Amino acid sequence: MHHLLNRIGVACLIAVLPWFVYGVEVAEHRPNFLLIVADDLAFTDLGAFGGEIATPNLDALAAKGVTLTSFYTAPTCSPSRAMLLTGQDAHKVGLGTMAEALHEFPFLAGQPGYEGHLDPQASTIAGQLSAAGYRTMMVGKWHLGFTPRYSPKAFGFQKSFVLLQGGADHFGADQAEPGEKGRVPAVYQEDGAPARYPAGSYSTEFYTAKMLEYLERKPGDERPFFAYLAYTAPHWPVQAPENLIDKYKGRYTGGPEVLQQARVARLKELGLLNEKLLATGPGSLLDWDKLSAGERALSERTMEVYAAMVDSLDENVGRELAALKKSGELENTVIVFLSDNGAEGLAQAGLEGYLGPMGYSADRIAQLTAANADPEKIGRPGSFITYGPGWAQASTGPFRLFKGATNEGGIRTPAFVSGAGVGEGRIYSDPVSIRDIFPTLLELAGLRNPLATDATQAANLPTGISWAAMLDDDPTTEMPPHSVLGWEFIFRRAIRQGNWKAVFSREGGVPVGQHDPGANRPRWRLYNLSEDLTELHDLAREHPAVLEGLVGNWNRYAVANGIVVAPPAPTGHTTQTRPETQ
């Protein structure tokens, strides 16, 4: 259990409050933590996970650490980020759904756990580490609250420069004026106060530079650091530096299905995909052969720009690593990399409908969409486009669907841990959760997990599991597995226990927030992930007892986390308050 801590210097007590102390030992030379989160990065986008995009820095980090092939998040960004920072289910800390979704489902607003911002009473990694003597800083996407009371500063970050919304122009256009009120595009804060983004700077490059600024030490300050670098790439709008876009010119002429087949084949070569699984994924949502030459050119361009965004992400991680190496900090830094959810499958028409509630005027939306008509302008400042469901489905590799769904494509993302004390070149395939990062970092820092209380254990409530034993390369140490993992997002549900997984959705993962009396009524579906990772074969009729047990576990998960299980029924219909088992 303590082998990894010993390797990074367990020796003596530190002067912190007694309840912070982990056991009777804490690290004399406590590790630094660099937590890097990519936004909407698909499972197979990195070379280390089967992709063709040039990501040498991230690939090298993964090769030197532990690759997590069954890493689970929430289906969308702000619930995932809430779970990441608190170690709790998003419904327990105010992000049962995104704030944006409350406009579409207003009956959720005001429900406990659906406040649309992080609970001010929530304990966070930053708060815990700050109290224990760490320097704490973050740069990038916050998306957990829009007022100073819910800013990074209020949750333990001593330094921060953040975008409050879920997405924005990557070159700094459309930002709000300081003091401007209301839900307007691109609001930035630094240390809880209004801030200006340097217009014309590319987000990935600027966020990297800002983090490097924060990492500089004042003379005599020897405190370890916790740095949370939350990039907004490759989230829409699809934009990237021109030189990197040119690098991928002509790479995607075969269309999404060709890309998907190549990436799945590469996953097999890397030993990341079980040979029992299907050779390809569930199929592209874009019929490439039926598109006109102009439509294909536009679609290819969006994927070229998307690839350039991922390339830029890797390039800037390399800048961070080089700076840490130069300062002598790298050898004592644990690096955690992950994506916050599956690939973004939003179609362009859906994006245009989404921008209005975000604060974009009708004139501005028309101006942005006009710029998207010319493939050569896609990716440059002034364009505002998604790469669409076809490329998103292809980029998830063997998995079904993408962001927003509780199918594997929406909640299983690339992740790895590397750096100080971490075993080299290992692949860990058992299910792990984004909630686990909270207890993992606390244990590696020599701190007690405040969530693992006697009351929690007595109530048999699940908490995150520390990966310390798994990260260790000592073969005698083992990590207890998750017995059950549950999900809920806007009435889409899932539960996994062992290799069995049940998913409650409409056919094809269509949202279930509104009543549908037709054949596509939402119901539970059952999959055996050891044989069908693509979730193509519903086994609900063949194994009703298995499904009943899983649904019972989901009901317990829902009660424990205060989940609103069904929307109000339309007039003349009865509200369903319990999930179906058939």
Secondary structure, 3 states (H helix, E strand, C coil): CCHHHHHCCEEECCCCCHHHECCCCEECCCCEEEEEEECCCCCCCCHHHCCCCCCHHHHHHHHCCEEEEEEECCCCHHHHHHHHHHCCCHHHHCCCCCCCHHHHCHHHCCCCCCCCCCCCCCCCHHHHHHHCCCEEEEEEECCCCCCHHHCHHHHCCCEEEEECCCCCCCCCCCCCCCCCCCCCCCCEEECCEEECCCCCCCHHHHHHHHHHHHHCCCCCCCCCEEEEEECCCCCCCCCCCHHHHHHCCCCCCCCHHHHHHHHHHHHHHCCCCCCCCCCCCCCCCCCHHHCCHHHHHHHHHHHHHHHHHHHHHHHHHHHHHHHHHHHCCHHHEEEEEEECCCCCCCCHHHHHHHHHHHCCCHHHHHHHHHHCCCHHHCCCCCCCCCCHHHHHHHHCCCCCCCCCCCCHHHHEEEEEEEECCCCCCEEECCCEEHHHHHHHHHHHCCECCCCCCHHHHHCCCCCCCCCHHHHCCCCCCCCCCCCCEEEEECCEEEEEECCEEEEEECHHHCCCCCCCCCCCCCEEEEEECCCCCCCCCCCCCCCHHHHHHHHHHHHHHHHHHCCCCCCCCCCCCCCCCCCCCC
